[in-house]
Amino acid sequence: MARAAIPRVRAVVQRVSRAKVDVDSETVGAIDAGLCVLLSVGPSDDASVAHRFAGRIATLRIFPDPDGRMNLDLAAAGGAVLVVSQFTLHADTSRGHRPSFIRAAPPERAAELYQAFVAALRELGHHVETGRFGAHMAVDLVNDGPVTLVLTSGEPDWPADAG
C-alpha cells in the first residue's frame, strides 16, 4: 500500500472582525477586520511554496460585497492579516493519545518559511501583524460569519475562471 504524501504548508484561515495575540500578557500583534491565519510549515516546504500560499490566501474571496455575498478578497475589503505560527496543525494523531509532530518542519526551517510567508503578504501590499514564533501565545479573535477555511499547499492550482 502506497503511503500518502505528507501535506506541505497548512493553514487555518479565519475571517475576523478583530484579532490579537499576546505573549506574557503583552500584545505583540493586533488587527481589526481581516484574516487570522494559523500557519504550519512541513519539512518539504520552500520559499516558493510560502510565496504561492500567501498569494492564494490573500486572494480568497471570502469578504462580503455590498449585497452580502462572499465576493471580495482581502485587498478589496481593506482588511489586515494576523499570522500566528501553529506547528500543531501538522500533528499526527493516528496512534495513541499523544500527538506526534514529526511531520512539522524543524523549528529553524519553519521560522524561515513563516517569515517568508509574512514577507510575501507584505510584498502584496497587505498590513500584516504577527505573533512571536516559538513563544507561548494567547490568541484572541472574533470570527466573523463564522468563516473558517482549512488549506493545504498540496491542493491543485485553482482554475482562473473558478467563481
DRENTORKOL-3810 file (N, C-alpha, C; in nm, 4 decimals):
REM DRENTORKOL-3810
@n.u->0.0840; n.v->-0.1174; n.w->0.0000; ca.u->0.0000; ca.v->0.0000; ca.w->0.0000; c.u->0.0889; c.v->0.1242; c.w->0.0000
@n.u->0.0602; n.v->0.2185; n.w->-0.0899; ca.u->0.1391; ca.v->0.3403; ca.w->-0.1003; c.u->0.1092; c.v->0.4329; c.w->0.0167
@n.u->0.2127; n.v->0.4960; n.w->0.0639; ca.u->0.1965; ca.v->0.5905; ca.w->0.1739; c.u->0.1519; c.v->0.7254; c.w->0.1179
@n.u->0.0572; n.v->0.7887; n.w->0.1841; ca.u->0.0069; ca.v->0.9186; ca.w->0.1385; c.u->0.1169; c.v->1.0241; c.w->0.1489
@n.u->0.1151; n.v->1.1177; n.w->0.0550; ca.u->0.2121; ca.v->1.2266; ca.w->0.0587; c.u->0.1895; c.v->1.3124; c.w->0.1832
@n.u->0.2975; n.v->1.3589; n.w->0.2399; ca.u->0.2874; ca.v->1.4449; ca.w->0.3576; c.u->0.2431; c.v->1.5824; c.w->0.3109
@n.u->0.1352; n.v->1.6358; n.w->0.3676; ca.u->0.0928; ca.v->1.7697; ca.w->0.3298; c.u->0.2015; c.v->1.8718; c.w->0.3593
@n.u->0.2034; n.v->1.9742; n.w->0.2810; ca.u->0.3040; ca.v->2.0776; ca.w->0.2968; c.u->0.2497; c.v->2.1859; c.w->0.3886
@n.u->0.2610; n.v->2.3113; n.w->0.3485; ca.u->0.2116; ca.v->2.4193; ca.w->0.4336; c.u->0.0641; c.v->2.3953; c.w->0.4632
@n.u->0.0258; n.v->2.4155; n.w->0.5869; ca.u->-0.1143; ca.v->2.4059; ca.w->0.6272; c.u->-0.1531; c.v->2.5365; c.w->0.6949
@n.u->-0.2787; n.v->2.5755; n.w->0.6766; ca.u->-0.3261; ca.v->2.6972; ca.w->0.7416; c.u->-0.4730; c.v->2.6853; c.w->0.7760
@n.u->-0.5078; n.v->2.7437; n.w->0.8885; ca.u->-0.6466; ca.v->2.7674; ca.w->0.9236; c.u->-0.6650; c.v->2.9175; c.w->0.9055
@n.u->-0.7551; n.v->2.9539; n.w->0.8163; ca.u->-0.7791; ca.v->3.0943; ca.w->0.7825; c.u->-0.9172; c.v->3.1317; c.w->0.8331
@n.u->-0.9212; n.v->3.2349; n.w->0.9162; ca.u->-1.0490; ca.v->3.2786; ca.w->0.9714; c.u->-1.0724; c.v->3.4251; c.w->0.9359
@n.u->-1.1921; n.v->3.4533; n.w->0.8855; ca.u->-1.2311; ca.v->3.5928; ca.w->0.8640; c.u->-1.2688; c.v->3.6476; c.w->1.0003
@n.u->-1.2087; n.v->3.7590; n.w->1.0386; ca.u->-1.2290; ca.v->3.8124; ca.w->1.1730; c.u->-1.2723; c.v->3.9583; c.w->1.1698
@n.u->-1.3436; n.v->3.9982; n.w->1.2736; ca.u->-1.3730; ca.v->4.1407; ca.w->1.2905; c.u->-1.2642; c.v->4.2068; c.w->1.3747
@n.u->-1.1901; n.v->4.1248; n.w->1.4512; ca.u->-1.0723; ca.v->4.1706; ca.w->1.5228; c.u->-0.9954; c.v->4.0478; c.w->1.5706
@n.u->-0.8655; n.v->4.0642; n.w->1.5900; ca.u->-0.7831; ca.v->3.9549; ca.w->1.6416; c.u->-0.6572; c.v->4.0137; c.w->1.7030
@n.u->-0.6063; n.v->3.9459; n.w->1.8054; ca.u->-0.4803; ca.v->3.9884; ca.w->1.8656; c.u->-0.4109; c.v->3.8671; c.w->1.9240
@n.u->-0.2813; n.v->3.8819; n.w->1.9432; ca.u->-0.2023; ca.v->3.7768; ca.w->2.0051; c.u->-0.1155; c.v->3.8401; c.w->2.1139
@n.u->-0.1183; n.v->3.7774; n.w->2.2304; ca.u->-0.0398; ca.v->3.8236; ca.w->2.3445; c.u->0.0679; c.v->3.7221; c.w->2.3782
@n.u->0.1815; n.v->3.7729; n.w->2.4225; ca.u->0.2897; ca.v->3.6916; ca.w->2.4774; c.u->0.3233; c.v->3.7524; c.w->2.6131
@n.u->0.3158; n.v->3.6720; n.w->2.7176; ca.u->0.3424; ca.v->3.7207; ca.w->2.8540; c.u->0.2599; c.v->3.8453; c.w->2.8868
@n.u->0.1313; n.v->3.8400; n.w->2.8554; ca.u->0.0350; ca.v->3.9483; ca.w->2.8835; c.u->0.0632; c.v->4.0782; c.w->2.8071
@n.u->0.1504; n.v->4.0728; n.w->2.7073; ca.u->0.1789; ca.v->4.1888; ca.w->2.6231; c.u->0.1285; c.v->4.1603; c.w->2.4821
@n.u->0.0498; n.v->4.2521; n.w->2.4256; ca.u->0.0022; ca.v->4.2357; ca.w->2.2889; c.u->0.1178; c.v->4.2581; c.w->2.1924
@n.u->0.1462; n.v->4.1557; n.w->2.1102; ca.u->0.2559; ca.v->4.1657; ca.w->2.0138; c.u->0.2050; c.v->4.1833; c.w->1.8712
@n.u->0.0767; n.v->4.1595; n.w->1.8485; ca.u->0.0167; ca.v->4.1786; ca.w->1.7175; c.u->-0.1331; c.v->4.1909; c.w->1.7311
@n.u->-0.1930; n.v->4.2843; n.w->1.6573; ca.u->-0.3381; ca.v->4.3036; ca.w->1.6640; c.u->-0.3881; c.v->4.3654; c.w->1.5345
@n.u->-0.5074; n.v->4.3228; n.w->1.4918; ca.u->-0.5718; ca.v->4.3796; ca.w->1.3731; c.u->-0.7194; c.v->4.4022; c.w->1.4022
@n.u->-0.7791; n.v->4.4860; n.w->1.3200; ca.u->-0.9239; ca.v->4.4966; ca.w->1.3174; c.u->-0.9704; c.v->4.3961; c.w->1.2115
@n.u->-1.0653; n.v->4.4305; n.w->1.1290; ca.u->-1.1206; ca.v->4.3365; ca.w->1.0322; c.u->-1.0139; c.v->4.2840; c.w->0.9360
@n.u->-1.0259; n.v->4.1547; n.w->0.9050; ca.u->-0.9330; ca.v->4.0930; ca.w->0.8118; c.u->-0.9277; c.v->3.9434; c.w->0.8300
@n.u->-0.8059; n.v->3.8892; n.w->0.8251; ca.u->-0.7858; ca.v->3.7451; ca.w->0.8360; c.u->-0.6911; c.v->3.7127; c.w->0.9509
@n.u->-0.7245; n.v->3.6085; n.w->1.0250; ca.u->-0.6319; ca.v->3.5487; ca.w->1.1205; c.u->-0.5879; c.v->3.4175; c.w->1.0569
@n.u->-0.4563; n.v->3.4033; n.w->1.0360; ca.u->-0.4009; ca.v->3.2854; ca.w->0.9709; c.u->-0.3127; c.v->3.2105; c.w->1.0699
@n.u->-0.3540; n.v->3.0878; n.w->1.1027; ca.u->-0.2707; ca.v->2.9980; ca.w->1.1821; c.u->-0.1922; c.v->2.9160; c.w->1.0812
@n.u->-0.0595; n.v->2.9216; n.w->1.0859; ca.u->0.0251; ca.v->2.8665; ca.w->0.9805; c.u->0.1213; c.v->2.7616; c.w->1.0333
@n.u->0.1292; n.v->2.6488; n.w->0.9628; ca.u->0.2227; ca.v->2.5416; ca.w->0.9954; c.u->0.3000; c.v->2.5028; c.w->0.8704
@n.u->0.4294; n.v->2.4808; n.w->0.8857; ca.u->0.5173; ca.v->2.4503; ca.w->0.7738; c.u->0.5614; c.v->2.3051; c.w->0.7815
@n.u->0.5604; n.v->2.2384; n.w->0.6665; ca.u->0.6044; ca.v->2.0997; ca.w->0.6593; c.u->0.7510; c.v->2.0892; c.w->0.6221
@n.u->0.8100; n.v->1.9710; n.w->0.6389; ca.u->0.9533; ca.v->1.9542; ca.w->0.6157; c.u->0.9971; c.v->1.9666; c.w->0.4698
@n.u->0.9057; n.v->1.9506; n.w->0.3752; ca.u->0.9445; ca.v->1.9587; ca.w->0.2339; c.u->0.9140; c.v->2.0944; c.w->0.1723
@n.u->0.8766; n.v->2.1920; n.w->0.2525; ca.u->0.8413; ca.v->2.3241; ca.w->0.2004; c.u->0.9641; c.v->2.4069; c.w->0.1667
@n.u->0.9424; n.v->2.5065; n.w->0.0807; ca.u->1.0482; ca.v->2.6014; ca.w->0.0478; c.u->0.9849; c.v->2.7391; c.w->0.0295
@n.u->1.0682; n.v->2.8385; n.w->0.0021; ca.u->1.0204; ca.v->2.9762; ca.w->-0.0073; c.u->0.9175; c.v->2.9948; c.w->-0.1181
@n.u->0.9319; n.v->2.9221; n.w->-0.2297; ca.u->0.8345; ca.v->2.9375; ca.w->-0.3383; c.u->0.6959; c.v->2.8912; c.w->-0.2943
@n.u->0.6897; n.v->2.7864; n.w->-0.2134; ca.u->0.5612; ca.v->2.7392; ca.w->-0.1615; c.u->0.5010; c.v->2.8448; c.w->-0.0691
@n.u->0.5832; n.v->2.9039; n.w->0.0174; ca.u->0.5351; ca.v->3.0074; ca.w->0.1098; c.u->0.4800; c.v->3.1271; c.w->0.0328
@n.u->0.5489; n.v->3.1694; n.w->-0.0719; ca.u->0.5031; ca.v->3.2842; ca.w->-0.1516; c.u->0.3731; c.v->3.2526; c.w->-0.2256
@n.u->0.3667; n.v->3.1351; n.w->-0.2854; ca.u->0.2448; ca.v->3.0965; ca.w->-0.3582; c.u->0.1254; c.v->3.0883; c.w->-0.2626
@n.u->0.1489; n.v->3.0312; n.w->-0.1464; ca.u->0.0425; ca.v->3.0144; ca.w->-0.0479; c.u->-0.0064; c.v->3.1502; c.w->0.0035
@n.u->0.0853; n.v->3.2437; n.w->0.0233; ca.u->0.0468; ca.v->3.3791; ca.w->0.0655; c.u->-0.0445; c.v->3.4424; c.w->-0.0394
@n.u->-0.0103; n.v->3.4237; n.w->-0.1666; ca.u->-0.0942; ca.v->3.4772; ca.w->-0.2738; c.u->-0.2320; c.v->3.4149; c.w->-0.2765
@n.u->-0.2374; n.v->3.2856; n.w->-0.2539; ca.u->-0.3680; ca.v->3.2164; ca.w->-0.2511; c.u->-0.4562; c.v->3.2699; c.w->-0.1394
@n.u->-0.3980; n.v->3.2835; n.w->-0.0222; ca.u->-0.4767; ca.v->3.3289; ca.w->0.0927; c.u->-0.5223; c.v->3.4726; c.w->0.0733
@n.u->-0.4333; n.v->3.5578; n.w->0.0238; ca.u->-0.4690; ca.v->3.6983; ca.w->0.0044; c.u->-0.5799; c.v->3.7171; c.w->-0.0983
@n.u->-0.5939; n.v->3.6236; n.w->-0.1911; ca.u->-0.6946; ca.v->3.6404; ca.w->-0.2964; c.u->-0.8216; c.v->3.5583; c.w->-0.2733
@n.u->-0.8331; n.v->3.4974; n.w->-0.1556; ca.u->-0.9582; ca.v->3.4272; ca.w->-0.1244; c.u->-1.0731; c.v->3.5279; c.w->-0.1215
@n.u->-1.1764; n.v->3.5003; n.w->-0.1943; ca.u->-1.2917; ca.v->3.5915; ca.w->-0.1987; c.u->-1.3919; c.v->3.5481; c.w->-0.0917
@n.u->-1.3619; n.v->3.5875; n.w->0.0327; ca.u->-1.4450; ca.v->3.5455; ca.w->0.1459; c.u->-1.5012; c.v->3.6631; c.w->0.2259
@n.u->-1.4864; n.v->3.7835; n.w->0.1714; ca.u->-1.5424; ca.v->3.9019; ca.w->0.2375; c.u->-1.6687; c.v->3.9444; c.w->0.1640
@n.u->-1.7655; n.v->3.9975; n.w->0.2372; ca.u->-1.8931; ca.v->4.0321; ca.w->0.1735; c.u->-1.8847; c.v->4.1560; c.w->0.0847
@n.u->-1.9548; n.v->4.1473; n.w->-0.0290; ca.u->-1.9695; ca.v->4.2638; ca.w->-0.1156; c.u->-2.0909; c.v->4.3430; c.w->-0.0648
@n.u->-2.1279; n.v->4.4528; n.w->-0.1285; ca.u->-2.2423; ca.v->4.5317; ca.w->-0.0807; c.u->-2.3743; c.v->4.4545; c.w->-0.0738
@n.u->-2.3840; n.v->4.3434; n.w->-0.1503; ca.u->-2.5048; ca.v->4.2616; ca.w->-0.1463; c.u->-2.4965; c.v->4.1510; c.w->-0.0415
@n.u->-2.3856; n.v->4.1470; n.w->0.0331; ca.u->-2.3709; ca.v->4.0469; ca.w->0.1377; c.u->-2.3157; c.v->3.9130; c.w->0.0901
@n.u->-2.2802; n.v->3.9020; n.w->-0.0377; ca.u->-2.2242; ca.v->3.7771; ca.w->-0.0909; c.u->-2.0730; c.v->3.7751; c.w->-0.0696
@n.u->-2.0179; n.v->3.6579; n.w->-0.0399; ca.u->-1.8730; ca.v->3.6463; ca.w->-0.0268; c.u->-1.8129; c.v->3.6604; c.w->-0.1660
@n.u->-1.7640; n.v->3.7803; n.w->-0.1953; ca.u->-1.7197; ca.v->3.8111; ca.w->-0.3299; c.u->-1.5938; c.v->3.8965; c.w->-0.3337
@n.u->-1.5455; n.v->3.9431; n.w->-0.2181; ca.u->-1.4301; ca.v->4.0316; ca.w->-0.2140; c.u->-1.3100; c.v->3.9619; c.w->-0.1511
@n.u->-1.1920; n.v->3.9954; n.w->-0.2011; ca.u->-1.0704; ca.v->3.9431; ca.w->-0.1393; c.u->-1.0208; c.v->4.0428; c.w->-0.0342
@n.u->-0.9083; n.v->4.0124; n.w->0.0269; ca.u->-0.8547; ca.v->4.0934; ca.w->0.1363; c.u->-0.8313; c.v->4.2383; c.w->0.0961
@n.u->-0.7698; n.v->4.2603; n.w->-0.0199; ca.u->-0.7418; ca.v->4.3968; ca.w->-0.0645; c.u->-0.8702; c.v->4.4749; c.w->-0.0895
@n.u->-0.9657; n.v->4.4126; n.w->-0.1569; ca.u->-1.0923; ca.v->4.4809; ca.w->-0.1877; c.u->-1.1696; c.v->4.5131; c.w->-0.0611
@n.u->-1.1545; n.v->4.4313; n.w->0.0407; ca.u->-1.2246; ca.v->4.4541; ca.w->0.1671; c.u->-1.1490; c.v->4.5503; c.w->0.2590
@n.u->-1.0244; n.v->4.5798; n.w->0.2257; ca.u->-0.9441; ca.v->4.6697; ca.w->0.3077; c.u->-0.9026; c.v->4.6090; c.w->0.4411
@n.u->-0.8867; n.v->4.4774; n.w->0.4451; ca.u->-0.8530; ca.v->4.4093; ca.w->0.5696; c.u->-0.7039; c.v->4.3930; c.w->0.5915
@n.u->-0.6695; n.v->4.3538; n.w->0.7128; ca.u->-0.5316; ca.v->4.3251; ca.w->0.7519; c.u->-0.5196; c.v->4.1757; c.w->0.7806
@n.u->-0.3984; n.v->4.1310; n.w->0.8128; ca.u->-0.3743; ca.v->3.9900; ca.w->0.8411; c.u->-0.2954; c.v->3.9764; c.w->0.9711
@n.u->-0.3395; n.v->3.8839; n.w->1.0555; ca.u->-0.2627; ca.v->3.8434; ca.w->1.1732; c.u->-0.2165; c.v->3.7011; c.w->1.1472
@n.u->-0.0841; n.v->3.6798; n.w->1.1411; ca.u->-0.0282; ca.v->3.5481; ca.w->1.1134; c.u->0.0347; c.v->3.4938; c.w->1.2420
@n.u->-0.0075; n.v->3.3721; n.w->1.2784; ca.u->0.0397; ca.v->3.3082; ca.w->1.4008; c.u->0.0967; c.v->3.1713; c.w->1.3655
@n.u->0.2195; n.v->3.1442; n.w->1.4080; ca.u->0.2780; ca.v->3.0127; ca.w->1.3833; c.u->0.2041; c.v->2.9083; c.w->1.4661
@n.u->0.1765; n.v->2.7922; n.w->1.4035; ca.u->0.0928; ca.v->2.6900; ca.w->1.4683; c.u->0.1380; c.v->2.5518; c.w->1.4215
@n.u->0.2559; n.v->2.5068; n.w->1.4680; ca.u->0.3108; ca.v->2.3794; ca.w->1.4219; c.u->0.2191; c.v->2.2619; c.w->1.4522
@n.u->0.1281; n.v->2.2770; n.w->1.5474; ca.u->0.0399; ca.v->2.1661; ca.w->1.5835; c.u->-0.0571; c.v->2.1290; c.w->1.4714
@n.u->-0.0675; n.v->2.2105; n.w->1.3676; ca.u->-0.1517; ca.v->2.1746; ca.w->1.2534; c.u->-0.0947; c.v->2.0545; c.w->1.1781
@n.u->0.0313; n.v->2.0220; n.w->1.2030; ca.u->0.0925; ca.v->1.9044; ca.w->1.1420; c.u->0.0915; c.v->1.7837; c.w->1.2353
@n.u->0.0087; n.v->1.7876; n.w->1.3377; ca.u->0.0029; ca.v->1.6766; ca.w->1.4337; c.u->-0.0463; c.v->1.5488; c.w->1.3673
@n.u->0.0167; n.v->1.4381; n.w->1.4044; ca.u->-0.0281; ca.v->1.3058; ca.w->1.3634; c.u->-0.0929; c.v->1.2427; c.w->1.4863
@n.u->-0.2210; n.v->1.2205; n.w->1.4772; ca.u->-0.2964; ca.v->1.1642; ca.w->1.5905; c.u->-0.3454; c.v->1.0237; c.w->1.5600
@n.u->-0.2805; n.v->0.9574; n.w->1.4653; ca.u->-0.3285; ca.v->0.8263; ca.w->1.4218; c.u->-0.2974; c.v->0.7142; c.w->1.5209
@n.u->-0.2067; n.v->0.7369; n.w->1.6137; ca.u->-0.1701; ca.v->0.6322; ca.w->1.7098; c.u->-0.1691; c.v->0.6888; c.w->1.8504
@n.u->-0.2296; n.v->0.6182; n.w->1.9407; ca.u->-0.2243; ca.v->0.6552; ca.w->2.0813; c.u->-0.2986; c.v->0.7838; c.w->2.1126
@n.u->-0.2622; n.v->0.8421; n.w->2.2245; ca.u->-0.3318; ca.v->0.9611; ca.w->2.2731; c.u->-0.2448; c.v->1.0856; c.w->2.2709
@n.u->-0.1150; n.v->1.0696; n.w->2.2457; ca.u->-0.0248; ca.v->1.1842; ca.w->2.2417; c.u->0.0083; c.v->1.2143; c.w->2.0958
@n.u->-0.0221; n.v->1.3353; n.w->2.0471; ca.u->0.0082; ca.v->1.3691; ca.w->1.9079; c.u->0.1588; c.v->1.3669; c.w->1.8822
@n.u->0.1950; n.v->1.3279; n.w->1.7605; ca.u->0.3332; ca.v->1.3345; ca.w->1.7155; c.u->0.3449; c.v->1.4541; c.w->1.6220
@n.u->0.4558; n.v->1.5240; n.w->1.6298; ca.u->0.4758; ca.v->1.6422; ca.w->1.5466; c.u->0.5935; c.v->1.6252; c.w->1.4504
@n.u->0.6290; n.v->1.5012; n.w->1.4212; ca.u->0.7434; ca.v->1.4773; ca.w->1.3329; c.u->0.7154; c.v->1.5202; c.w->1.1888
@n.u->0.5905; n.v->1.5443; n.w->1.1552; ca.u->0.5566; ca.v->1.5889; ca.w->1.0186; c.u->0.5673; c.v->1.7402; c.w->1.0026
@n.u->0.5961; n.v->1.8115; n.w->1.1113; ca.u->0.6191; ca.v->1.9554; ca.w->1.1036; c.u->0.7663; c.v->1.9794; c.w->1.0711
@n.u->0.7946; n.v->2.0913; n.w->1.0072; ca.u->0.9332; ca.v->2.1258; ca.w->0.9763; c.u->1.0095; c.v->2.1535; c.w->1.1053
@n.u->1.1406; n.v->2.1307; n.w->1.1051; ca.u->1.2203; ca.v->2.1672; ca.w->1.2223; c.u->1.2064; c.v->2.3171; c.w->1.2502
@n.u->1.2181; n.v->2.3575; n.w->1.3763; ca.u->1.1931; ca.v->2.4980; ca.w->1.4127; c.u->1.2703; c.v->2.6013; c.w->1.3310
@n.u->1.3976; n.v->2.5778; n.w->1.3032; ca.u->1.4771; ca.v->2.6763; ca.w->1.2282; c.u->1.4205; c.v->2.6954; c.w->1.0878
@n.u->1.3880; n.v->2.5856; n.w->1.0225; ca.u->1.3318; ca.v->2.5916; ca.w->0.8871; c.u->1.1919; c.v->2.6525; c.w->0.8895
@n.u->1.1124; n.v->2.6132; n.w->0.9867; ca.u->0.9768; ca.v->2.6662; ca.w->0.9979; c.u->0.9790; c.v->2.8174; c.w->1.0202
@n.u->1.0692; n.v->2.8655; n.w->1.1044; ca.u->1.0782; ca.v->3.0103; ca.w->1.1305; c.u->1.1138; c.v->3.0854; c.w->1.0021
@n.u->1.2066; n.v->3.0310; n.w->0.9252; ca.u->1.2478; ca.v->3.0933; ca.w->0.7997; c.u->1.1300; c.v->3.1042; c.w->0.7019
@n.u->1.0531; n.v->2.9969; n.w->0.6877; ca.u->0.9422; ca.v->2.9968; ca.w->0.5924; c.u->0.8215; c.v->3.0740; c.w->0.6445
@n.u->0.8033; n.v->3.0766; n.w->0.7752; ca.u->0.6999; ca.v->3.1615; ca.w->0.8371; c.u->0.7286; c.v->3.3077; c.w->0.8001
@n.u->0.8542; n.v->3.3487; n.w->0.8148; ca.u->0.8926; ca.v->3.4866; ca.w->0.7801; c.u->0.8783; c.v->3.5119; c.w->0.6304
@n.u->0.9071; n.v->3.4117; n.w->0.5473; ca.u->0.8902; ca.v->3.4268; ca.w->0.4021; c.u->0.7433; c.v->3.4464; c.w->0.3666
@n.u->0.6549; n.v->3.3737; n.w->0.4349; ca.u->0.5105; ca.v->3.3875; ca.w->0.4136; c.u->0.4655; c.v->3.5285; c.w->0.4514
@n.u->0.5078; n.v->3.5755; n.w->0.5676; ca.u->0.4732; ca.v->3.7113; ca.w->0.6136; c.u->0.5264; c.v->3.8154; c.w->0.5153
@n.u->0.6516; n.v->3.7997; n.w->0.4729; ca.u->0.7111; ca.v->3.8942; ca.w->0.3782; c.u->0.6345; c.v->3.8963; c.w->0.2463
@n.u->0.5908; n.v->3.7798; n.w->0.2012; ca.u->0.5152; ca.v->3.7725; ca.w->0.0755; c.u->0.3832; c.v->3.8480; c.w->0.0860
@n.u->0.3149; n.v->3.8338; n.w->0.1983; ca.u->0.1904; ca.v->3.9095; ca.w->0.2179; c.u->0.2179; c.v->4.0600; c.w->0.2174
@n.u->0.3250; n.v->4.1005; n.w->0.2815; ca.u->0.3610; ca.v->4.2441; ca.w->0.2843; c.u->0.3981; c.v->4.2935; c.w->0.1448
@n.u->0.4698; n.v->4.2102; n.w->0.0676; ca.u->0.5053; ca.v->4.2473; ca.w->-0.0700; c.u->0.3809; c.v->4.2661; c.w->-0.1560
@n.u->0.2737; n.v->4.1951; n.w->-0.1212; ca.u->0.1471; ca.v->4.2105; ca.w->-0.1932; c.u->0.0716; c.v->4.3351; c.w->-0.1496
@n.u->0.1273; n.v->4.4084; n.w->-0.0529; ca.u->0.0693; ca.v->4.5349; ca.w->-0.0094; c.u->-0.0231; c.v->4.5265; c.w->0.1097
@n.u->-0.0238; n.v->4.4147; n.w->0.1800; ca.u->-0.1141; ca.v->4.3978; ca.w->0.2932; c.u->-0.0483; c.v->4.4378; c.w->0.4244
@n.u->-0.1297; n.v->4.4911; n.w->0.5147; ca.u->-0.0831; ca.v->4.5179; ca.w->0.6505; c.u->-0.0836; c.v->4.3851; c.w->0.7249
@n.u->0.0323; n.v->4.3465; n.w->0.7782; ca.u->0.0465; ca.v->4.2171; ca.w->0.8445; c.u->0.1017; c.v->4.2361; c.w->0.9852
@n.u->0.0342; n.v->4.1758; n.w->1.0806; ca.u->0.0825; ca.v->4.1681; ca.w->1.2179; c.u->0.1150; c.v->4.0214; c.w->1.2434
@n.u->0.1986; n.v->3.9943; n.w->1.3429; ca.u->0.2374; ca.v->3.8565; ca.w->1.3710; c.u->0.2380; c.v->3.8282; c.w->1.5199
@n.u->0.2395; n.v->3.6993; n.w->1.5467; ca.u->0.2677; ca.v->3.6541; ca.w->1.6816; c.u->0.4188; c.v->3.6507; c.w->1.6976
@n.u->0.4670; n.v->3.5763; n.w->1.7954; ca.u->0.6114; ca.v->3.5612; ca.w->1.8161; c.u->0.6447; c.v->3.4140; c.w->1.7978
@n.u->0.7185; n.v->3.3830; n.w->1.6929; ca.u->0.7482; ca.v->3.2452; ca.w->1.6590; c.u->0.8108; c.v->3.1732; c.w->1.7783
@n.u->0.7580; n.v->3.0553; n.w->1.8097; ca.u->0.8126; ca.v->2.9717; ca.w->1.9156; c.u->0.7698; c.v->3.0079; c.w->2.0561
@n.u->0.6996; n.v->3.1185; n.w->2.0724; ca.u->0.6563; ca.v->3.1616; ca.w->2.2056; c.u->0.5221; c.v->3.0972; c.w->2.2414
@n.u->0.4940; n.v->3.0939; n.w->2.3709; ca.u->0.3606; ca.v->3.0542; ca.w->2.4162; c.u->0.2724; c.v->3.1774; c.w->2.3961
@n.u->0.1704; n.v->3.1637; n.w->2.3124; ca.u->0.0872; ca.v->3.2787; ca.w->2.2755; c.u->-0.0575; c.v->3.2570; c.w->2.3162
@n.u->-0.1243; n.v->3.3670; n.w->2.3442; ca.u->-0.2683; ca.v->3.3660; ca.w->2.3681; c.u->-0.3320; c.v->3.4418; c.w->2.2527
@n.u->-0.4106; n.v->3.3705; n.w->2.1715; ca.u->-0.4746; ca.v->3.4311; ca.w->2.0549; c.u->-0.6201; c.v->3.4589; c.w->2.0898
@n.u->-0.6618; n.v->3.5826; n.w->2.0683; ca.u->-0.7986; ca.v->3.6258; ca.w->2.0960; c.u->-0.8548; c.v->3.6813; c.w->1.9659
@n.u->-0.9690; n.v->3.6263; n.w->1.9215; ca.u->-1.0257; ca.v->3.6743; ca.w->1.7963; c.u->-1.1775; c.v->3.6639; c.w->1.7987
@n.u->-1.2392; n.v->3.7401; n.w->1.7111; ca.u->-1.3822; ca.v->3.7298; ca.w->1.6873; c.u->-1.3980; c.v->3.6851; c.w->1.5426
@n.u->-1.4400; n.v->3.5591; n.w->1.5255; ca.u->-1.4586; ca.v->3.5022; ca.w->1.3925; c.u->-1.5849; c.v->3.5638; c.w->1.3338
@n.u->-1.5719; n.v->3.6250; n.w->1.2182; ca.u->-1.6817; ca.v->3.6959; ca.w->1.1538; c.u->-1.7510; c.v->3.6031; c.w->1.0545
@n.u->-1.8726; n.v->3.5687; n.w->1.0819; ca.u->-1.9519; ca.v->3.4839; ca.w->0.9914; c.u->-2.0257; c.v->3.3727; c.w->1.0631
@n.u->-1.9627; n.v->3.2745; n.w->1.1145; ca.u->-1.8183; ca.v->3.2489; ca.w->1.1103; c.u->-1.7744; c.v->3.1969; c.w->0.9739
@n.u->-1.6551; n.v->3.2394; n.w->0.9345; ca.u->-1.5930; ca.v->3.1901; ca.w->0.8126; c.u->-1.4570; c.v->3.1340; c.w->0.8519
@n.u->-1.4390; n.v->3.0043; n.w->0.8323; ca.u->-1.3135; ca.v->2.9361; ca.w->0.8634; c.u->-1.2818; c.v->2.8381; c.w->0.7512
@n.u->-1.1603; n.v->2.8470; n.w->0.6988; ca.u->-1.1151; ca.v->2.7569; ca.w->0.5928; c.u->-0.9881; c.v->2.6864; c.w->0.6382
@n.u->-0.9735; n.v->2.5603; n.w->0.5989; ca.u->-0.8523; ca.v->2.4847; ca.w->0.6236; c.u->-0.7881; c.v->2.4601; c.w->0.4876
@n.u->-0.6648; n.v->2.5078; n.w->0.4703; ca.u->-0.5974; ca.v->2.4995; ca.w->0.3416; c.u->-0.4660; c.v->2.4236; c.w->0.3534
@n.u->-0.4285; n.v->2.3564; n.w->0.2454; ca.u->-0.3014; ca.v->2.2862; ca.w->0.2349; c.u->-0.2382; c.v->2.3230; c.w->0.1020
@n.u->-0.1099; n.v->2.3498; n.w->0.1026; ca.u->-0.0437; ca.v->2.3906; ca.w->-0.0216; c.u->-0.0378; c.v->2.2790; c.w->-0.1240
@n.u->-0.0632; n.v->2.1554; n.w->-0.0851; ca.u->-0.0610; ca.v->2.0434; ca.w->-0.1775; c.u->-0.1848; c.v->2.0330; c.w->-0.2640
@n.u->-0.2815; n.v->2.1224; n.w->-0.2452; ca.u->-0.4018; ca.v->2.1195; ca.w->-0.3278; c.u->-0.3667; c.v->2.1635; c.w->-0.4696
@n.u->-0.4403; n.v->2.1155; n.w->-0.5700; ca.u->-0.4103; ca.v->2.1564; ca.w->-0.7073; c.u->-0.4386; c.v->2.3046; c.w->-0.7287
@n.u->-0.3765; n.v->2.3599; n.w->-0.8330; ca.u->-0.3995; ca.v->2.5001; ca.w->-0.8687; c.u->-0.5472; c.v->2.5238; c.w->-0.8962
@n.u->-0.5903; n.v->2.6456; n.w->-0.8688; ca.u->-0.7280; ca.v->2.6832; ca.w->-0.8959; c.u->-0.7374; c.v->2.7299; c.w->-1.0402
@n.u->-0.8437; n.v->2.6857; n.w->-1.1123; ca.u->-0.8631; ca.v->2.7376; ca.w->-1.2483; c.u->-0.8862; c.v->2.8883; c.w->-1.2436
@n.u->-0.8396; n.v->2.9575; n.w->-1.3444; ca.u->-0.8522; ca.v->3.1034; ca.w->-1.3494; c.u->-0.9955; c.v->3.1485; c.w->-1.3484
@n.u->-1.0869; n.v->3.0655; n.w->-1.3979; ca.u->-1.2269; ca.v->3.1067; ca.w->-1.4067; c.u->-1.3123; c.v->3.0503; c.w->-1.2923
@n.u->-1.2502; n.v->3.0026; n.w->-1.1879; ca.u->-1.3267; ca.v->2.9447; ca.w->-1.0759; c.u->-1.3957; c.v->3.0563; c.w->-1.0000
@n.u->-1.5255; n.v->3.0681; n.w->-1.0162; ca.u->-1.6133; ca.v->3.1602; ca.w->-0.9452; c.u->-1.5460; c.v->3.2641; c.w->-0.8719
END
